[in-house]
Amino acid sequence: MILGVIPARGGSKGIPRKNVKPLLGHPLIAWTIKDALESKLLDDFVVSTEDGEIARVSESYGAKVLARPKELSGDDVASREVVAHALRILGGDVSVLLQPTSPARRPGLLDRVVENFLDGDFDSVATGFSRYNYPPHGVEHRRQDIARVFVNDGSVIVSKASVVLGGSLFGKKAGTMVTSRDENVDIDEDYDFWLAEKTLEKGLEEGWTRLPEPKKP
């Protein structure tokens, strides 16, 4: 079974109540729920949260909610621990971590990453972008001599369940999938919300899937 996990705790500090903050008229988390619902390869997915409001909002957009223990809701809790908790309760051979702070996924991206994982010999495959790894300021260099480094954007991370339960989100065979820069929006501060809004507006004009209205309680 391929299990999707959307981690969404209520105690975000950089942007209070970030996961339910409106983005183009919908809560931030709703954009990732939409992506999970559209997937043809996920067998199941859950929103993992300890927060009542996030749980209600998630359910109104069609997601199942997995109650997260308080001890897994602190600032120092790693995403791997949240995914492992979901796997222990629900089972699964493969986990797909979907961060709600990455709302600008092109249609079909999630399944393309899963297919990349299934077709290769990987412990994990993560989305991200490639950038130059510049030396410290003051060190002379030529741009053509600078190596590039892959930066994980947190949007989609597909992992073997055995690897996650063994204590790692990536394992030894960590594959990468470079995506378009407009999909690399990762919301940590208010400026990122503005950037996500502009990216999604442009994407919707190009035919990206629109969000349905939530179900009324």
C-alpha positions as CSV (number, residue, x, y, z in Angstrom):
1,M,0.0,0.0,0.0
2,I,1.1,3.5,-0.8
3,L,0.2,5.9,2.1
4,G,0.2,9.6,1.8
5,V,0.8,11.7,4.9
6,I,0.1,15.4,5.2
7,P,1.7,16.7,8.5
8,A,-0.1,19.8,9.8
9,R,0.4,20.8,13.4
10,G,-1.3,23.8,14.9
11,G,1.7,25.4,16.6
12,S,3.5,27.0,13.7
13,K,5.4,30.0,15.0
14,G,6.8,31.8,11.9
15,I,3.3,32.3,10.6
16,P,0.7,31.6,13.3
17,R,-2.1,29.2,12.2
18,K,-0.3,28.9,8.9
19,N,-2.0,25.7,7.8
20,V,-5.4,27.2,7.8
21,K,-4.4,30.7,6.6
22,P,-6.4,31.6,3.5
23,L,-4.6,31.3,0.1
24,L,-6.7,32.4,-2.8
25,G,-9.8,32.0,-0.7
26,H,-9.0,28.5,0.6
27,P,-7.0,27.3,3.7
28,L,-3.4,26.6,2.8
29,I,-3.7,22.9,3.6
30,A,-6.6,22.5,1.2
31,W,-4.3,22.8,-1.8
32,T,-2.3,19.8,-0.7
33,I,-5.4,17.8,0.1
34,K,-6.6,18.5,-3.5
35,D,-3.3,17.0,-4.8
36,A,-3.7,13.9,-2.7
37,L,-7.3,13.4,-3.8
38,E,-6.4,13.7,-7.5
39,S,-3.6,11.1,-7.2
40,K,-4.2,7.8,-9.0
41,L,-1.4,6.0,-7.2
42,L,-2.0,6.8,-3.5
43,D,-4.0,4.0,-2.0
44,D,-4.9,6.2,1.0
45,F,-3.8,9.4,2.7
46,V,-4.3,11.2,6.0
47,V,-3.8,14.6,7.5
48,S,-1.8,14.1,10.7
49,T,-2.7,16.8,13.3
50,E,-3.3,17.4,17.0
51,D,-5.3,20.5,16.2
52,G,-9.1,20.6,16.2
53,E,-9.5,23.4,13.7
54,I,-7.1,21.9,11.2
55,A,-8.9,18.5,11.6
56,R,-12.3,20.1,10.8
57,V,-11.0,22.1,7.9
58,S,-9.2,19.0,6.4
59,E,-12.3,16.9,6.7
60,S,-14.4,19.5,5.0
61,Y,-12.1,19.3,2.0
62,G,-12.4,15.5,1.8
63,A,-9.4,14.3,3.8
64,K,-9.2,11.6,6.5
65,V,-7.6,12.8,9.8
66,L,-5.2,10.9,11.9
67,A,-5.0,12.2,15.5
68,R,-1.4,13.0,16.3
69,P,-0.1,12.5,19.9
70,K,1.0,15.7,21.7
71,E,4.5,14.3,22.0
72,L,4.7,14.4,18.2
73,S,3.5,18.0,17.9
74,G,6.5,20.0,19.2
75,D,8.9,22.2,17.3
76,D,11.7,19.6,17.5
77,V,9.7,16.7,16.1
78,A,11.0,15.5,12.7
79,S,8.7,14.8,9.7
80,R,10.0,11.3,9.7
81,E,8.6,10.7,13.1
82,V,5.1,11.8,12.0
83,V,5.2,9.6,8.9
84,A,6.4,6.6,11.0
85,H,3.5,7.1,13.4
86,A,1.1,7.0,10.5
87,L,2.7,3.9,9.1
88,R,2.6,2.1,12.4
89,I,-1.1,2.7,12.7
90,L,-2.3,2.4,9.1
91,G,0.4,0.2,7.6
92,G,1.9,0.6,4.1
93,D,4.9,-0.4,2.0
94,V,5.6,3.1,0.7
95,S,5.0,6.5,2.3
96,V,4.5,9.8,0.5
97,L,5.2,12.9,2.6
98,L,3.3,15.9,1.3
99,Q,4.1,19.2,3.1
100,P,1.1,21.6,3.1
101,T,3.6,24.5,3.0
102,S,4.3,23.5,-0.7
103,P,0.9,24.3,-2.3
104,A,2.1,25.0,-5.9
105,R,2.3,21.5,-7.4
106,R,1.5,21.1,-11.1
107,P,-1.3,18.6,-11.9
108,G,0.1,15.1,-11.8
109,L,3.4,15.9,-10.1
110,L,2.7,13.7,-7.1
111,D,2.1,10.6,-9.3
112,R,5.2,11.4,-11.4
113,V,7.4,11.3,-8.3
114,V,5.8,8.0,-7.2
115,E,6.3,6.5,-10.6
116,N,10.0,7.7,-10.6
117,F,10.4,5.9,-7.2
118,L,8.6,2.7,-8.3
119,D,10.6,2.5,-11.6
120,G,14.0,2.9,-9.9
121,D,16.1,1.3,-7.3
122,F,15.6,3.9,-4.6
123,D,15.0,4.1,-0.8
124,S,13.4,7.5,-1.5
125,V,12.8,10.1,-4.1
126,A,12.4,13.8,-3.3
127,T,11.4,16.9,-5.3
128,G,13.6,20.0,-5.3
129,F,15.8,22.2,-7.4
130,S,19.4,22.5,-8.4
131,R,21.4,25.6,-7.5
132,Y,25.1,26.7,-7.5
133,N,27.0,25.9,-4.3
134,Y,28.9,29.2,-4.0
135,P,32.0,29.4,-1.9
136,P,32.1,31.8,1.1
137,H,32.2,35.5,0.5
138,G,35.7,36.7,-0.2
139,V,36.8,33.5,-2.0
140,E,37.5,34.3,-5.6
141,H,35.8,32.0,-8.1
142,R,34.6,31.5,-11.6
143,R,30.9,30.6,-12.0
144,Q,31.7,27.8,-14.5
145,D,33.9,26.1,-11.8
146,I,31.2,26.0,-9.2
147,A,29.4,22.7,-8.5
148,R,25.7,22.5,-8.3
149,V,23.8,21.1,-5.3
150,F,20.3,19.6,-5.1
151,V,18.0,21.4,-2.6
152,N,15.0,19.4,-1.3
153,D,12.0,21.6,-1.4
154,G,9.8,19.4,0.9
155,S,6.9,19.2,-1.6
156,V,6.9,15.4,-2.2
157,I,9.1,12.8,-0.6
158,V,8.4,9.1,-1.4
159,S,10.1,6.6,0.9
160,K,10.2,2.9,1.6
161,A,8.2,2.3,4.7
162,S,11.0,0.0,6.0
163,V,13.5,2.9,5.7
164,V,11.2,5.3,7.5
165,L,10.5,2.9,10.3
166,G,14.2,2.1,10.5
167,G,15.0,5.8,11.4
168,S,15.5,7.6,8.1
169,L,13.3,9.5,5.7
170,F,15.8,9.1,2.8
171,G,17.9,6.0,3.3
172,K,21.1,5.3,1.5
173,K,19.7,5.4,-2.1
174,A,18.2,8.8,-2.1
175,G,16.9,9.8,-5.6
176,T,16.0,13.3,-6.7
177,M,13.5,14.8,-9.1
178,V,14.2,18.4,-10.2
179,T,10.9,20.2,-10.7
180,S,10.1,23.6,-12.2
181,R,11.0,26.6,-10.0
182,D,7.4,27.7,-9.8
183,E,6.7,24.4,-7.9
184,N,9.5,25.0,-5.4
185,V,7.5,27.5,-3.3
186,D,8.0,26.6,0.4
187,I,6.1,28.8,2.8
188,D,8.0,29.9,5.9
189,E,7.2,33.7,6.0
190,D,4.7,36.2,4.8
191,Y,6.6,36.9,1.6
192,D,6.3,33.2,0.6
193,F,2.5,33.5,0.9
194,W,2.5,36.3,-1.6
195,L,4.8,34.3,-3.9
196,A,2.5,31.2,-3.6
197,E,-0.5,33.3,-4.4
198,K,1.1,34.7,-7.6
199,T,2.3,31.3,-8.6
200,L,-1.1,29.7,-8.2
201,E,-2.9,32.5,-9.9
202,K,-0.6,32.0,-12.9
203,G,-1.0,28.3,-12.8
204,L,-4.8,28.5,-12.6
205,E,-4.8,30.7,-15.7
206,E,-2.8,28.0,-17.4
207,G,-5.3,25.3,-16.5
208,W,-4.1,24.0,-13.1
209,T,-6.9,22.3,-11.1
210,R,-9.1,24.6,-9.1
211,L,-10.2,23.8,-5.6
212,P,-13.8,22.7,-5.0
213,E,-15.8,24.4,-2.3
214,P,-15.6,22.7,1.1
215,K,-18.4,20.6,2.5
216,K,-20.6,22.3,5.0
217,P,-20.6,20.7,8.5
